[in-house]
Amino acid sequence: MSSFEVRGNKKLKGDITPQGAKNEALQILCAVLLTSEAVTIHNIPDILDVNLLIELLHDMGVKVDRKDRHTCVFKADNVDADYLAGEAFRKKGGKLRGSIMLAGPMLARFKKAYIPKPGGDKIGRRRLDTHIIGLEKLGAKFEYDDENSCSKFSSPQLRGCYMLLDEPSVTGTANILMAAVLAEGKTTIYNAACEPYLQQLCKMLNGMGAKITGVGSNLLEIEGVTNLRGTTHTMLPDMIEIGSFIGLAAMTQSEITIKNAGIEHLGVIPDKFAQMGIRFEIKGDDIYIPEQDSYEIATFLDGGILTIYDHPWPGFTPDLISIMLVVATQAVGSVLIHQKMFESRLFFVDKLIDMGAQIILCDPHRATVIGLGRSHNLRGITMSSPDIRAGQALLIAALSAEGKSTIQNIEQIDRGYQFIDERLRALGADIKRVI
């Protein structure tokens, strides 16, 4: 396995452009299966998870014309629907949690679908109930194959209905939505996720001829159509990368400009970093973060300790909780980090404690961070990346620490961040990939 060697405590400087949104890409690429016509996708992130999904589509018979690193033309006019029932798909698809979103479009267009036991980050229980129940309500028959650890769906014709989701699952909403656009009649999805990723998926599907209203709200209405046409779609900048770069600038006392940040789609993310005392300026669609000697965590109006917690959109995204926790370690003041959605996502804090951070892990969901205010720098250590977001958080910690850090299992970071070592070196970071 590869690792990063990082020599930290260096100020960085320059411009950096975020990649295309990973979480959007996994939905958008599955949606190309809904039509036999050509679909052109721009701003695709060149990362492991997305490239694996593109491989899966190719293995299924989708024609893939990769114009460059970030642009692909897909044509699903000769799909082998039974490929998903085979061992090859179970092995490859099982490595990628996003493969579950193949089920909705496959079921809608080819009347059958398979879901392997999902892979992805080990950050706690991530159930599939919302996907299964939603597809069943549209008329799909669900069976589970114990021997092959695989779920099977089938339906001669999906039919629209009203459903109230038990949780606003992003991937669950996407799967049900992609099935519903070709279902017979009207589907209403209440308590739907409404993240920008979902809004982008709706925008793309409507561009293909779907009839979706309520986009951006938690109440989606879909009038089923008989077929969809091709389209061209451009992905948003990755909001998680943008938040990571804001945190990186603050931790390393660096002057960084994030170019083409898609400001209107960032929601409360800038506000939350402002609560941490980080100064920045919005310049058009760019975010300029000046060099700061220190940053002080705000308190509540009554003087209480600030709490940062995750919540479904338009709340604060759970994918930035790890970054926020690391940023707090060198702030002035204290903060309670409350990760509500995943019970294992804070288990990387032991590595930060080894680096000298003052953190109390209250329980699997909550950690209190006592900011060092740069009175003591973090120190470099050898550590392993447990998941995509914690891996990026540890990388930021290493870039701010004194001495040398070694981060192992960086395949986890590569799953979500494209060429991150090359892009950081362009800002002046001392980072080396060791194979």
C-alpha positions as a Markdown table, in Angstrom:
| # | Residue | x | y | z |
|---|---|---|---|---|
| 1 | Met | 0.0 | 0.0 | 0.0 |
| 2 | Ser | 1.1 | 3.6 | -0.7 |
| 3 | Ser | 1.7 | 6.3 | 1.9 |
| 4 | Phe | 2.3 | 10.0 | 2.1 |
| 5 | Glu | 5.4 | 11.4 | 3.7 |
| 6 | Val | 4.6 | 15.0 | 4.9 |
| 7 | Arg | 7.0 | 17.5 | 6.5 |
| 8 | Gly | 4.7 | 20.1 | 8.0 |
| 9 | Asn | 4.7 | 23.5 | 9.7 |
| 10 | Lys | 5.1 | 25.2 | 6.3 |
| 11 | Lys | 3.0 | 28.1 | 5.1 |
| 12 | Leu | 1.3 | 27.6 | 1.7 |
| 13 | Lys | 0.3 | 30.1 | -0.9 |
| 14 | Gly | -1.5 | 30.2 | -4.2 |
| 15 | Asp | -4.7 | 29.3 | -6.0 |
| 16 | Ile | -6.4 | 25.9 | -6.0 |
| 17 | Thr | -9.5 | 24.8 | -8.0 |
| 18 | Pro | -11.8 | 22.2 | -6.5 |
| 19 | Gln | -12.6 | 19.0 | -8.3 |
| 20 | Gly | -16.0 | 18.0 | -9.5 |
| 21 | Ala | -18.3 | 16.8 | -6.7 |
| 22 | Lys | -17.7 | 13.1 | -5.8 |
| 23 | Asn | -21.1 | 12.5 | -4.3 |
| 24 | Glu | -22.8 | 14.1 | -7.3 |
| 25 | Ala | -20.8 | 12.0 | -9.7 |
| 26 | Leu | -21.9 | 8.7 | -8.3 |
| 27 | Gln | -25.5 | 9.6 | -8.8 |
| 28 | Ile | -25.1 | 11.2 | -12.2 |
| 29 | Leu | -23.1 | 8.3 | -13.7 |
| 30 | Cys | -25.8 | 5.8 | -12.7 |
| 31 | Ala | -28.4 | 7.9 | -14.4 |
| 32 | Val | -26.8 | 7.5 | -17.8 |
| 33 | Leu | -28.4 | 4.0 | -17.8 |
| 34 | Leu | -31.9 | 5.5 | -18.1 |
| 35 | Thr | -31.5 | 6.3 | -21.8 |
| 36 | Ser | -30.1 | 4.6 | -24.9 |
| 37 | Glu | -29.0 | 8.0 | -26.3 |
| 38 | Ala | -25.6 | 9.7 | -25.7 |
| 39 | Val | -25.1 | 11.5 | -22.4 |
| 40 | Thr | -22.1 | 13.9 | -22.0 |
| 41 | Ile | -20.8 | 14.6 | -18.5 |
| 42 | His | -18.3 | 17.4 | -17.7 |
| 43 | Asn | -16.2 | 18.1 | -14.6 |
| 44 | Ile | -16.0 | 14.4 | -13.6 |
| 45 | Pro | -13.6 | 14.0 | -10.6 |
| 46 | Asp | -10.6 | 11.7 | -11.5 |
| 47 | Ile | -10.7 | 9.7 | -8.3 |
| 48 | Leu | -10.8 | 6.0 | -7.5 |
| 49 | Asp | -14.5 | 5.6 | -6.6 |
| 50 | Val | -15.7 | 7.4 | -9.7 |
| 51 | Asn | -13.3 | 5.6 | -12.0 |
| 52 | Leu | -14.4 | 2.3 | -10.5 |
| 53 | Leu | -18.1 | 3.1 | -11.3 |
| 54 | Ile | -17.1 | 4.1 | -14.9 |
| 55 | Glu | -15.4 | 0.7 | -15.2 |
| 56 | Leu | -18.6 | -1.0 | -13.9 |
| 57 | Leu | -20.6 | 0.8 | -16.5 |
| 58 | His | -18.2 | -0.3 | -19.3 |
| 59 | Asp | -18.3 | -3.9 | -18.0 |
| 60 | Met | -22.1 | -3.7 | -18.3 |
| 61 | Gly | -21.9 | -2.8 | -21.9 |
| 62 | Val | -22.2 | 1.0 | -21.7 |
| 63 | Lys | -20.0 | 2.6 | -24.4 |
| 64 | Val | -17.6 | 5.0 | -22.7 |
| 65 | Asp | -15.8 | 7.7 | -24.7 |
| 66 | Arg | -13.4 | 9.5 | -22.3 |
| 67 | Lys | -12.6 | 12.7 | -24.1 |
| 68 | Asp | -10.2 | 13.8 | -21.3 |
| 69 | Arg | -9.7 | 13.3 | -17.6 |
| 70 | His | -12.9 | 15.1 | -16.7 |
| 71 | Thr | -15.2 | 14.6 | -19.7 |
| 72 | Cys | -17.0 | 11.4 | -20.8 |
| 73 | Val | -19.6 | 10.5 | -23.3 |
| 74 | Phe | -21.8 | 7.5 | -22.3 |
| 75 | Lys | -24.2 | 5.5 | -24.4 |
| 76 | Ala | -26.2 | 2.8 | -22.8 |
| 77 | Asp | -27.7 | 1.3 | -25.9 |
| 78 | Asn | -26.5 | -2.3 | -25.5 |
| 79 | Val | -26.5 | -3.0 | -21.8 |
| 80 | Asp | -26.1 | -6.6 | -20.4 |
| 81 | Ala | -28.6 | -6.5 | -17.6 |
| 82 | Asp | -27.6 | -9.9 | -16.4 |
| 83 | Tyr | -24.0 | -8.9 | -15.8 |
| 84 | Leu | -25.1 | -7.5 | -12.5 |
| 85 | Ala | -26.2 | -11.0 | -11.4 |
| 86 | Gly | -22.7 | -12.4 | -11.9 |
| 87 | Glu | -19.7 | -12.9 | -9.6 |
| 88 | Ala | -17.6 | -10.3 | -11.4 |
| 89 | Phe | -20.1 | -7.5 | -10.6 |
| 90 | Arg | -20.5 | -8.7 | -7.0 |
| 91 | Lys | -16.7 | -8.5 | -6.4 |
| 92 | Lys | -16.2 | -5.1 | -8.2 |
| 93 | Gly | -19.5 | -3.5 | -7.2 |
| 94 | Gly | -19.1 | -4.6 | -3.6 |
| 95 | Lys | -16.0 | -2.3 | -3.3 |
| 96 | Leu | -18.1 | 0.7 | -4.0 |
| 97 | Arg | -21.1 | 1.8 | -2.0 |
| 98 | Gly | -22.3 | 4.0 | -4.8 |
| 99 | Ser | -23.0 | 0.9 | -6.9 |
| 100 | Ile | -26.3 | 0.6 | -5.0 |
| 101 | Met | -27.6 | 3.5 | -7.1 |
| 102 | Leu | -27.4 | 1.3 | -10.2 |
| 103 | Ala | -30.6 | -0.4 | -8.9 |
| 104 | Gly | -33.1 | 2.4 | -9.6 |
| 105 | Pro | -32.2 | 3.0 | -13.3 |
| 106 | Met | -31.7 | -0.7 | -14.0 |
| 107 | Leu | -35.1 | -1.6 | -12.5 |
| 108 | Ala | -36.9 | 1.2 | -14.3 |
| 109 | Arg | -35.4 | 0.5 | -17.7 |
| 110 | Phe | -34.6 | -3.2 | -17.7 |
| 111 | Lys | -37.1 | -4.5 | -15.1 |
| 112 | Lys | -34.5 | -6.1 | -12.9 |
| 113 | Ala | -31.6 | -5.0 | -10.7 |
| 114 | Tyr | -29.1 | -6.4 | -8.3 |
| 115 | Ile | -27.3 | -4.9 | -5.3 |
| 116 | Pro | -24.2 | -6.5 | -4.0 |
| 117 | Lys | -23.2 | -6.2 | -0.3 |
| 118 | Pro | -22.0 | -2.6 | -0.3 |
| 119 | Gly | -18.4 | -1.5 | 0.4 |
| 120 | Gly | -17.2 | 2.1 | 1.1 |
| 121 | Asp | -16.1 | 3.7 | 4.3 |
| 122 | Lys | -16.4 | 1.8 | 7.6 |
| 123 | Ile | -17.9 | 4.7 | 9.5 |
| 124 | Gly | -20.8 | 3.0 | 11.1 |
| 125 | Arg | -24.1 | 1.4 | 10.2 |
| 126 | Arg | -25.4 | 2.6 | 6.8 |
| 127 | Arg | -28.6 | 0.7 | 6.2 |
| 128 | Leu | -30.3 | 0.1 | 2.9 |
| 129 | Asp | -33.9 | 0.0 | 4.2 |
| 130 | Thr | -34.8 | 3.3 | 2.5 |
| 131 | His | -33.7 | 2.0 | -0.9 |
| 132 | Ile | -35.5 | -1.3 | -0.5 |
| 133 | Ile | -38.8 | 0.0 | 0.9 |
| 134 | Gly | -39.0 | 2.8 | -1.6 |
| 135 | Leu | -38.4 | 0.5 | -4.6 |
| 136 | Glu | -40.9 | -2.0 | -3.2 |
| 137 | Lys | -43.5 | 0.8 | -2.9 |
| 138 | Leu | -43.0 | 1.4 | -6.6 |
| 139 | Gly | -44.0 | -2.2 | -7.2 |
| 140 | Ala | -40.6 | -4.0 | -7.2 |
| 141 | Lys | -40.4 | -7.5 | -5.8 |
| 142 | Phe | -37.4 | -7.8 | -3.4 |
| 143 | Glu | -35.4 | -11.0 | -2.8 |
| 144 | Tyr | -32.2 | -11.6 | -0.9 |
| 145 | Asp | -29.7 | -14.2 | -1.9 |
| 146 | Asp | -27.9 | -15.3 | 1.2 |
| 147 | Glu | -25.4 | -17.5 | -0.6 |
| 148 | Asn | -24.1 | -14.7 | -2.8 |
| 149 | Ser | -24.8 | -11.8 | -0.3 |
| 150 | Cys | -26.8 | -10.1 | -3.1 |
| 151 | Ser | -30.2 | -8.3 | -3.2 |
| 152 | Lys | -32.4 | -8.8 | -6.3 |
| 153 | Phe | -35.3 | -6.6 | -7.5 |
| 154 | Ser | -37.7 | -7.3 | -10.3 |
| 155 | Ser | -40.9 | -5.7 | -11.7 |
| 156 | Pro | -42.7 | -6.0 | -15.1 |
| 157 | Gln | -43.8 | -2.3 | -14.7 |
| 158 | Leu | -43.1 | 0.2 | -11.8 |
| 159 | Arg | -46.1 | 2.3 | -10.8 |
| 160 | Gly | -46.0 | 5.6 | -9.1 |
| 161 | Cys | -47.3 | 6.1 | -5.6 |
| 162 | Tyr | -47.0 | 8.4 | -2.5 |
| 163 | Met | -44.3 | 7.6 | 0.0 |
| 164 | Leu | -43.0 | 9.2 | 3.1 |
| 165 | Leu | -39.3 | 8.2 | 3.6 |
| 166 | Asp | -38.3 | 7.3 | 7.1 |
| 167 | Glu | -35.1 | 9.2 | 6.7 |
| 168 | Pro | -33.9 | 11.8 | 4.1 |
| 169 | Ser | -31.3 | 9.4 | 2.7 |
| 170 | Val | -29.3 | 11.0 | -0.2 |
| 171 | Thr | -28.6 | 7.8 | -2.0 |
| 172 | Gly | -32.0 | 6.4 | -1.2 |
| 173 | Thr | -33.8 | 9.4 | -2.6 |
| 174 | Ala | -31.6 | 9.3 | -5.7 |
| 175 | Asn | -32.3 | 5.6 | -6.3 |
| 176 | Ile | -36.1 | 6.0 | -5.9 |
| 177 | Leu | -36.1 | 9.1 | -8.0 |
| 178 | Met | -34.3 | 7.4 | -10.9 |
| 179 | Ala | -36.7 | 4.5 | -10.7 |
| 180 | Ala | -39.8 | 6.8 | -10.5 |
| 181 | Val | -39.0 | 8.8 | -13.7 |
| 182 | Leu | -39.9 | 5.8 | -15.9 |
| 183 | Ala | -42.7 | 4.5 | -13.6 |
| 184 | Glu | -46.3 | 4.6 | -14.7 |
| 185 | Gly | -48.2 | 7.5 | -13.2 |
| 186 | Lys | -47.3 | 10.0 | -10.5 |
| 187 | Thr | -44.8 | 9.4 | -7.6 |
| 188 | Thr | -44.6 | 11.7 | -4.6 |
| 189 | Ile | -41.6 | 11.5 | -2.3 |
| 190 | Tyr | -42.0 | 13.3 | 1.0 |
| 191 | Asn | -39.0 | 13.7 | 3.4 |
| 192 | Ala | -36.8 | 13.5 | 0.3 |
| 193 | Ala | -33.1 | 14.5 | 0.6 |
| 194 | Cys | -32.6 | 17.9 | -1.0 |
| 195 | Glu | -28.8 | 18.3 | -1.1 |
| 196 | Pro | -27.3 | 20.1 | -4.1 |
| 197 | Tyr | -26.3 | 16.7 | -5.4 |
| 198 | Leu | -30.0 | 15.7 | -5.6 |
| 199 | Gln | -30.9 | 19.1 | -7.2 |
| 200 | Gln | -28.2 | 18.4 | -9.9 |
| 201 | Leu | -29.6 | 14.9 | -10.5 |
| 202 | Cys | -33.1 | 16.4 | -10.9 |
| 203 | Lys | -31.8 | 19.1 | -13.2 |
| 204 | Met | -30.1 | 16.4 | -15.4 |
| 205 | Leu | -33.1 | 14.1 | -15.5 |
| 206 | Asn | -35.4 | 17.0 | -16.4 |
| 207 | Gly | -33.0 | 17.9 | -19.2 |
| 208 | Met | -33.5 | 14.3 | -20.4 |
| 209 | Gly | -37.2 | 14.7 | -20.5 |
| 210 | Ala | -38.3 | 13.7 | -17.0 |
| 211 | Lys | -41.0 | 15.6 | -15.2 |
| 212 | Ile | -39.8 | 16.4 | -11.7 |
| 213 | Thr | -41.1 | 19.3 | -9.6 |
| 214 | Gly | -40.3 | 20.5 | -6.1 |
| 215 | Val | -36.6 | 20.4 | -6.8 |
| 216 | Gly | -34.6 | 21.8 | -3.8 |
| 217 | Ser | -37.4 | 20.9 | -1.4 |
| 218 | Asn | -38.1 | 17.8 | 0.6 |
| 219 | Leu | -41.3 | 17.1 | -1.4 |
| 220 | Leu | -40.6 | 15.8 | -4.9 |
| 221 | Glu | -43.3 | 15.0 | -7.4 |
| 222 | Ile | -42.5 | 12.9 | -10.5 |
| 223 | Glu | -44.8 | 12.3 | -13.4 |
| 224 | Gly | -43.6 | 9.2 | -15.1 |
| 225 | Val | -42.6 | 9.2 | -18.8 |
| 226 | Thr | -42.1 | 6.3 | -21.2 |
| 227 | Asn | -38.5 | 7.1 | -22.2 |
| 228 | Leu | -35.7 | 9.6 | -21.7 |
| 229 | Arg | -33.3 | 11.2 | -24.2 |
| 230 | Gly | -29.7 | 12.1 | -24.1 |
| 231 | Thr | -28.3 | 15.3 | -22.5 |
| 232 | Thr | -25.2 | 17.2 | -21.5 |
| 233 | His | -24.5 | 17.9 | -17.8 |
| 234 | Thr | -21.8 | 19.7 | -15.8 |
| 235 | Met | -21.0 | 18.7 | -12.2 |
| 236 | Leu | -20.7 | 21.2 | -9.4 |
| 237 | Pro | -17.4 | 21.9 | -7.6 |
| 238 | Asp | -16.9 | 19.5 | -4.6 |
| 239 | Met | -18.2 | 21.3 | -1.5 |
| 240 | Ile | -16.2 | 18.9 | 0.7 |
| 241 | Glu | -13.0 | 19.8 | -1.0 |
| 242 | Ile | -13.8 | 23.5 | -0.6 |
| 243 | Gly | -14.4 | 23.1 | 3.1 |
| 244 | Ser | -11.2 | 21.1 | 3.4 |
| 245 | Phe | -9.2 | 23.9 | 1.7 |
| 246 | Ile | -10.6 | 26.5 | 4.0 |
| 247 | Gly | -9.6 | 24.4 | 7.0 |
| 248 | Leu | -6.1 | 23.8 | 5.5 |
| 249 | Ala | -5.5 | 27.5 | 5.0 |
| 250 | Ala | -6.4 | 28.2 | 8.6 |
| 251 | Met | -4.4 | 25.4 | 10.1 |
| 252 | Thr | -1.2 | 26.2 | 8.1 |
| 253 | Gln | -1.5 | 30.0 | 8.4 |
| 254 | Ser | -1.6 | 30.2 | 4.6 |
| 255 | Glu | -2.9 | 32.6 | 2.0 |
| 256 | Ile | -5.0 | 30.6 | -0.4 |
| 257 | Thr | -7.7 | 31.4 | -3.0 |
| 258 | Ile | -10.2 | 28.7 | -3.9 |
| 259 | Lys | -11.2 | 29.3 | -7.5 |
| 260 | Asn | -14.6 | 28.7 | -9.0 |
| 261 | Ala | -16.1 | 27.5 | -5.7 |
| 262 | Gly | -19.8 | 27.5 | -6.7 |
| 263 | Ile | -20.6 | 29.8 | -3.8 |
| 264 | Glu | -24.4 | 29.7 | -4.3 |
| 265 | His | -24.4 | 25.9 | -3.6 |
| 266 | Leu | -22.3 | 25.9 | -0.4 |
| 267 | Gly | -25.2 | 26.5 | 2.0 |
| 268 | Val | -24.1 | 27.0 | 5.6 |
| 269 | Ile | -20.5 | 25.8 | 5.1 |
| 270 | Pro | -18.9 | 29.2 | 4.9 |
| 271 | Asp | -20.9 | 30.3 | 8.0 |
| 272 | Lys | -19.7 | 27.4 | 10.0 |
| 273 | Phe | -16.0 | 28.1 | 9.3 |
| 274 | Ala | -16.7 | 31.7 | 10.2 |
| 275 | Gln | -17.9 | 30.5 | 13.6 |
| 276 | Met | -14.5 | 28.9 | 14.0 |
| 277 | Gly | -13.0 | 32.4 | 13.7 |
| 278 | Ile | -11.6 | 31.8 | 10.1 |
| 279 | Arg | -11.6 | 35.0 | 8.0 |
| 280 | Phe | -12.3 | 34.9 | 4.3 |
| 281 | Glu | -13.6 | 37.0 | 1.5 |
| 282 | Ile | -16.0 | 36.1 | -1.3 |
| 283 | Lys | -14.7 | 37.5 | -4.5 |
| 284 | Gly | -17.2 | 36.7 | -7.3 |
| 285 | Asp | -17.2 | 32.9 | -7.3 |
| 286 | Asp | -13.8 | 32.6 | -5.5 |
| 287 | Ile | -13.0 | 32.3 | -1.8 |
| 288 | Tyr | -10.0 | 34.2 | -0.6 |
| 289 | Ile | -8.5 | 33.1 | 2.8 |
| 290 | Pro | -5.8 | 35.5 | 4.1 |
| 291 | Glu | -2.9 | 34.4 | 6.3 |
| 292 | Gln | -4.1 | 34.4 | 9.9 |
| 293 | Asp | -1.8 | 34.1 | 13.0 |
| 294 | Ser | -4.8 | 32.8 | 15.0 |
| 295 | Tyr | -8.5 | 32.2 | 14.9 |
| 296 | Glu | -10.9 | 32.2 | 17.8 |
| 297 | Ile | -14.0 | 30.0 | 18.1 |
| 298 | Ala | -17.2 | 31.9 | 18.7 |
| 299 | Thr | -19.4 | 31.2 | 21.7 |
| 300 | Phe | -23.2 | 31.2 | 21.9 |
| 301 | Leu | -24.8 | 34.5 | 22.8 |
| 302 | Asp | -25.2 | 33.3 | 26.4 |
| 303 | Gly | -21.5 | 32.4 | 26.6 |
| 304 | Gly | -22.1 | 28.7 | 26.1 |
| 305 | Ile | -19.5 | 26.5 | 24.3 |
| 306 | Leu | -20.2 | 26.3 | 20.6 |
| 307 | Thr | -21.5 | 23.0 | 19.2 |
| 308 | Ile | -20.9 | 22.0 | 15.6 |
| 309 | Tyr | -23.2 | 19.2 | 14.5 |
| 310 | Asp | -24.2 | 17.6 | 11.2 |
| 311 | His | -27.7 | 17.6 | 9.8 |
| 312 | Pro | -29.4 | 16.7 | 6.5 |
| 313 | Trp | -29.3 | 19.6 | 4.0 |
| 314 | Pro | -29.7 | 22.5 | 4.4 |
| 315 | Gly | -27.8 | 21.7 | 7.6 |
| 316 | Phe | -24.1 | 21.1 | 7.9 |
| 317 | Thr | -22.8 | 18.2 | 5.9 |
| 318 | Pro | -21.5 | 15.2 | 7.9 |
| 319 | Asp | -18.6 | 14.9 | 5.4 |
| 320 | Leu | -16.9 | 18.0 | 6.9 |
| 321 | Ile | -17.2 | 17.1 | 10.6 |
| 322 | Ser | -13.8 | 15.5 | 10.6 |
| 323 | Ile | -12.2 | 18.6 | 9.0 |
| 324 | Met | -13.9 | 20.9 | 11.5 |
| 325 | Leu | -12.6 | 18.8 | 14.4 |
| 326 | Val | -9.0 | 19.0 | 13.1 |
| 327 | Val | -9.4 | 22.8 | 12.6 |
| 328 | Ala | -10.5 | 23.2 | 16.2 |
| 329 | Thr | -7.3 | 21.7 | 17.6 |
| 330 | Gln | -5.3 | 24.9 | 16.8 |
| 331 | Ala | -8.0 | 27.4 | 17.4 |
| 332 | Val | -8.4 | 29.6 | 20.5 |
| 333 | Gly | -11.3 | 28.3 | 22.5 |
| 334 | Ser | -13.3 | 25.1 | 22.8 |
| 335 | Val | -16.0 | 23.4 | 20.8 |
| 336 | Leu | -18.2 | 20.4 | 21.0 |
| 337 | Ile | -18.2 | 18.3 | 17.8 |
| 338 | His | -21.4 | 16.2 | 17.5 |
| 339 | Gln | -21.4 | 13.7 | 14.7 |
| 340 | Lys | -25.0 | 12.5 | 14.8 |
| 341 | Met | -25.3 | 10.4 | 11.7 |
| 342 | Phe | -22.4 | 7.9 | 11.9 |
| 343 | Glu | -21.2 | 6.3 | 15.1 |
| 344 | Ser | -17.6 | 5.4 | 14.0 |
| 345 | Arg | -16.6 | 8.6 | 12.3 |
| 346 | Leu | -14.8 | 10.1 | 15.3 |
| 347 | Phe | -12.6 | 7.1 | 16.0 |
| 348 | Phe | -9.6 | 8.8 | 14.3 |
| 349 | Val | -9.2 | 11.2 | 17.2 |
| 350 | Asp | -6.7 | 8.9 | 18.9 |
| 351 | Lys | -4.2 | 9.8 | 16.2 |
| 352 | Leu | -4.8 | 13.5 | 16.7 |
| 353 | Ile | -4.3 | 13.0 | 20.5 |
| 354 | Asp | -1.0 | 11.2 | 19.7 |
| 355 | Met | 0.0 | 14.4 | 17.7 |
| 356 | Gly | -0.6 | 16.5 | 20.8 |
| 357 | Ala | -4.2 | 17.6 | 20.3 |
| 358 | Gln | -6.4 | 18.1 | 23.4 |
| 359 | Ile | -9.6 | 16.1 | 22.7 |
| 360 | Ile | -12.0 | 14.3 | 24.9 |
| 361 | Leu | -14.0 | 11.6 | 23.1 |
| 362 | Cys | -17.2 | 11.8 | 25.1 |
| 363 | Asp | -18.9 | 8.8 | 23.3 |
| 364 | Pro | -18.9 | 7.5 | 19.7 |
| 365 | His | -20.8 | 10.6 | 18.5 |
| 366 | Arg | -19.3 | 13.5 | 20.5 |
| 367 | Ala | -15.9 | 15.0 | 21.1 |
| 368 | Thr | -14.9 | 18.1 | 23.0 |
| 369 | Val | -11.9 | 19.9 | 21.5 |
| 370 | Ile | -9.8 | 22.3 | 23.6 |
| 371 | Gly | -8.0 | 24.5 | 21.1 |
| 372 | Leu | -4.3 | 24.9 | 21.7 |
| 373 | Gly | -4.3 | 28.4 | 20.2 |
| 374 | Arg | -0.9 | 27.5 | 18.6 |
| 375 | Ser | 0.7 | 27.5 | 22.1 |
| 376 | His | 1.9 | 24.0 | 21.2 |
| 377 | Asn | 2.2 | 22.8 | 17.6 |
| 378 | Leu | 1.0 | 19.3 | 16.7 |
| 379 | Arg | 3.9 | 16.9 | 16.1 |
| 380 | Gly | 4.4 | 14.5 | 13.3 |
| 381 | Ile | 3.6 | 10.8 | 13.7 |
| 382 | Thr | 3.0 | 7.7 | 11.7 |
| 383 | Met | -0.8 | 7.0 | 11.2 |
| 384 | Ser | -3.2 | 5.2 | 9.0 |
| 385 | Ser | -6.2 | 6.7 | 7.1 |
| 386 | Pro | -9.4 | 5.0 | 8.3 |
| 387 | Asp | -11.8 | 6.6 | 5.7 |
| 388 | Ile | -11.9 | 9.2 | 3.0 |
| 389 | Arg | -12.8 | 12.2 | 5.2 |
| 390 | Ala | -10.8 | 11.3 | 8.2 |
| 391 | Gly | -7.8 | 10.7 | 5.9 |
| 392 | Gln | -8.0 | 14.2 | 4.5 |
| 393 | Ala | -8.4 | 15.6 | 8.0 |
| 394 | Leu | -5.2 | 13.8 | 9.1 |
| 395 | Leu | -3.4 | 15.1 | 6.1 |
| 396 | Ile | -4.3 | 18.7 | 7.1 |
| 397 | Ala | -3.1 | 17.9 | 10.6 |
| 398 | Ala | 0.2 | 16.6 | 9.2 |
| 399 | Leu | 0.7 | 19.7 | 7.0 |
| 400 | Ser | 0.4 | 21.9 | 10.1 |
| 401 | Ala | 2.5 | 19.7 | 12.4 |
| 402 | Glu | 6.2 | 20.0 | 13.3 |
| 403 | Gly | 8.4 | 17.3 | 11.8 |
| 404 | Lys | 7.6 | 14.4 | 9.6 |
| 405 | Ser | 4.3 | 12.5 | 9.4 |
| 406 | Thr | 3.7 | 9.3 | 7.5 |
| 407 | Ile | 0.1 | 8.6 | 6.5 |
| 408 | Gln | -0.6 | 5.0 | 5.5 |
| 409 | Asn | -3.5 | 3.5 | 3.6 |
| 410 | Ile | -3.8 | 6.6 | 1.4 |
| 411 | Glu | -5.9 | 4.7 | -1.0 |
| 412 | Gln | -8.8 | 5.9 | 1.2 |
| 413 | Ile | -7.8 | 9.5 | 0.5 |
| 414 | Asp | -7.4 | 8.8 | -3.3 |
| 415 | Arg | -11.0 | 7.5 | -3.3 |
| 416 | Gly | -12.3 | 11.0 | -2.8 |
| 417 | Tyr | -9.5 | 13.5 | -3.6 |
| 418 | Gln | -7.9 | 13.7 | -7.1 |
| 419 | Phe | -4.1 | 14.1 | -7.2 |
| 420 | Ile | -4.2 | 15.8 | -3.8 |
| 421 | Asp | -0.4 | 15.5 | -3.3 |
| 422 | Glu | 0.3 | 17.2 | -6.7 |
| 423 | Arg | -2.1 | 20.0 | -6.0 |
| 424 | Leu | -0.8 | 20.6 | -2.5 |
| 425 | Arg | 2.8 | 20.7 | -3.8 |
| 426 | Ala | 1.7 | 23.4 | -6.2 |
| 427 | Leu | 0.9 | 25.5 | -3.1 |
| 428 | Gly | 4.3 | 24.8 | -1.6 |
| 429 | Ala | 3.5 | 21.7 | 0.6 |
| 430 | Asp | 6.3 | 19.2 | 1.3 |
| 431 | Ile | 4.4 | 16.0 | 0.5 |
| 432 | Lys | 5.7 | 12.9 | -1.2 |
| 433 | Arg | 3.9 | 9.8 | -2.3 |
| 434 | Val | 5.8 | 6.6 | -1.4 |
| 435 | Ile | 4.8 | 3.4 | -3.1 |
